[in-house]
Structure formats: C-alpha cells, structure tokens
Amino acid sequence: MRNEKLPEDQSLVLFTDINGIAREGVYKKGSKAFVEALGDEGPEDTGNIYPEEDIVSWEYLEKKDKPNSDIMVIL
C-alpha cells in the first residue's frame, strides 16, 4: 500500500485495490480489511471484503446524507 497509514476504524473511504479498481466503503480495523458499500445494510458478503494488503491507496470520504450538526432546521 502506498499510503502506509491506515484510516480510522469505521471510516468512510474511497479505496483502490491491486487491480486498479476504485471502490467506496468502510475501513474495519478489527477485520484488517476494507468493506465495499453495496447500498444494502444487510449482512456483509465476503465478496466485498478486501484485506489491507490488497489495497494500494485510499482517501477519506465525507458523508453526504448527514446534515451538518451545526445547522438547526426549524419547521
């Protein structure tokens, strides 16, 4: 992996595997793996889990659907 420093546990990341395919998902420190987000919150499929050693690069992603906690919506 080019970036030897790993993301924080449960971080939303964009990661690229050894085949050059970029994927969005979550880093799971306990599993030592990156898990691709498939849009389904069901049980994890082992086909979407990528060990740390199979990842060549990664970067943090910001959550898009979570409103800013500093903004209050008044209806």
CYANA upper distance limits for C-alpha pairs under 8 A (distance plus 0.5 A):
  1 MET  CA     52 GLU  CA      8.38
  1 MET  CA     53 GLU  CA      7.13
  1 MET  CA     54 ASP  CA      8.16
  1 MET  CA     55 ILE  CA      6.32
  1 MET  CA     56 VAL  CA      4.65
  1 MET  CA     57 SER  CA      6.51
  2 ARG  CA     56 VAL  CA      6.14
  2 ARG  CA     57 SER  CA      6.33
  3 ASN  CA     56 VAL  CA      7.95
  3 ASN  CA     57 SER  CA      6.41
  3 ASN  CA     58 TRP  CA      7.81
  7 PRO  CA     11 SER  CA      7.01
  7 PRO  CA     13 VAL  CA      8.48
  7 PRO  CA     27 TYR  CA      7.22
  7 PRO  CA     60 TYR  CA      8.03
  8 GLU  CA     27 TYR  CA      7.83
  8 GLU  CA     29 LYS  CA      8.09
  9 ASP  CA     27 TYR  CA      6.36
  9 ASP  CA     28 LYS  CA      5.84
  9 ASP  CA     29 LYS  CA      5.57
  9 ASP  CA     30 GLY  CA      8.48
 10 GLN  CA     26 VAL  CA      6.11
 10 GLN  CA     27 TYR  CA      5.75
 10 GLN  CA     28 LYS  CA      5.89
 10 GLN  CA     29 LYS  CA      7.89
 11 SER  CA     26 VAL  CA      5.89
 11 SER  CA     27 TYR  CA      6.06
 11 SER  CA     28 LYS  CA      8.30
 11 SER  CA     60 TYR  CA      7.67
 12 LEU  CA     24 GLU  CA      7.96
 12 LEU  CA     25 GLY  CA      6.25
 12 LEU  CA     26 VAL  CA      5.15
 12 LEU  CA     27 TYR  CA      7.35
 12 LEU  CA     60 TYR  CA      6.62
 12 LEU  CA     61 LEU  CA      5.95
 12 LEU  CA     62 GLU  CA      7.48
 12 LEU  CA     63 LYS  CA      7.82
 13 VAL  CA     24 GLU  CA      6.34
 13 VAL  CA     25 GLY  CA      6.02
 13 VAL  CA     26 VAL  CA      6.24
 13 VAL  CA     27 TYR  CA      7.47
 13 VAL  CA     58 TRP  CA      7.04
 13 VAL  CA     59 GLU  CA      6.02
 13 VAL  CA     60 TYR  CA      4.90
 13 VAL  CA     61 LEU  CA      5.41
 14 LEU  CA     22 ALA  CA      7.21
 14 LEU  CA     23 ARG  CA      6.13
 14 LEU  CA     24 GLU  CA      4.97
 14 LEU  CA     25 GLY  CA      6.90
 14 LEU  CA     58 TRP  CA      6.02
 14 LEU  CA     59 GLU  CA      5.88
 14 LEU  CA     60 TYR  CA      6.81
 14 LEU  CA     61 LEU  CA      6.83
 15 PHE  CA     22 ALA  CA      6.01
 15 PHE  CA     23 ARG  CA      5.88
 15 PHE  CA     24 GLU  CA      6.82
 15 PHE  CA     25 GLY  CA      8.03
 15 PHE  CA     34 PHE  CA      8.33
 15 PHE  CA     55 ILE  CA      7.30
 15 PHE  CA     56 VAL  CA      8.23
 15 PHE  CA     57 SER  CA      6.27
 15 PHE  CA     58 TRP  CA      4.59
 15 PHE  CA     59 GLU  CA      7.01
 16 THR  CA     20 GLY  CA      6.23
 16 THR  CA     21 ILE  CA      5.83
 16 THR  CA     22 ALA  CA      4.69
 16 THR  CA     23 ARG  CA      6.70
 16 THR  CA     55 ILE  CA      6.26
 16 THR  CA     56 VAL  CA      6.33
 16 THR  CA     57 SER  CA      5.90
 16 THR  CA     58 TRP  CA      6.74
 17 ASP  CA     21 ILE  CA      6.05
 17 ASP  CA     22 ALA  CA      7.11
 17 ASP  CA     23 ARG  CA      8.48
 17 ASP  CA     50 TYR  CA      8.22
 17 ASP  CA     54 ASP  CA      6.14
 17 ASP  CA     55 ILE  CA      4.86
 17 ASP  CA     56 VAL  CA      6.17
 17 ASP  CA     57 SER  CA      7.91
 18 ILE  CA     54 ASP  CA      5.98
 18 ILE  CA     55 ILE  CA      6.31
 18 ILE  CA     56 VAL  CA      6.34
 23 ARG  CA     36 GLU  CA      6.82
 24 GLU  CA     36 GLU  CA      6.20
 24 GLU  CA     37 ALA  CA      6.46
 25 GLY  CA     34 PHE  CA      7.20
 25 GLY  CA     35 VAL  CA      5.83
 25 GLY  CA     36 GLU  CA      4.58
 25 GLY  CA     37 ALA  CA      4.93
 26 VAL  CA     34 PHE  CA      6.23
 26 VAL  CA     35 VAL  CA      5.76
 26 VAL  CA     36 GLU  CA      7.03
 26 VAL  CA     37 ALA  CA      7.50
 27 TYR  CA     32 LYS  CA      8.30
 27 TYR  CA     33 ALA  CA      6.60
 27 TYR  CA     34 PHE  CA      4.92
 27 TYR  CA     35 VAL  CA      6.74
 28 LYS  CA     32 LYS  CA      6.48
 28 LYS  CA     33 ALA  CA      6.07
 28 LYS  CA     34 PHE  CA      6.58
 28 LYS  CA     35 VAL  CA      7.73
 29 LYS  CA     33 ALA  CA      7.21
 32 LYS  CA     51 PRO  CA      6.66
 32 LYS  CA     52 GLU  CA      6.33
 33 ALA  CA     49 ILE  CA      6.92
 33 ALA  CA     50 TYR  CA      5.86
 33 ALA  CA     51 PRO  CA      4.69
 33 ALA  CA     52 GLU  CA      5.53
 34 PHE  CA     49 ILE  CA      6.36
 34 PHE  CA     50 TYR  CA      5.57
 34 PHE  CA     51 PRO  CA      6.76
 34 PHE  CA     52 GLU  CA      7.19
 35 VAL  CA     48 ASN  CA      6.27
 35 VAL  CA     49 ILE  CA      5.03
 35 VAL  CA     50 TYR  CA      6.70
 36 GLU  CA     48 ASN  CA      5.72
 36 GLU  CA     49 ILE  CA      6.91
 36 GLU  CA     50 TYR  CA      8.38
 37 ALA  CA     48 ASN  CA      8.38
 44 GLU  CA     48 ASN  CA      8.02
 45 ASP  CA     49 ILE  CA      7.90
 50 TYR  CA     54 ASP  CA      6.76
 50 TYR  CA     55 ILE  CA      7.74
 51 PRO  CA     55 ILE  CA      7.60
 67 PRO  CA     71 ILE  CA      8.04
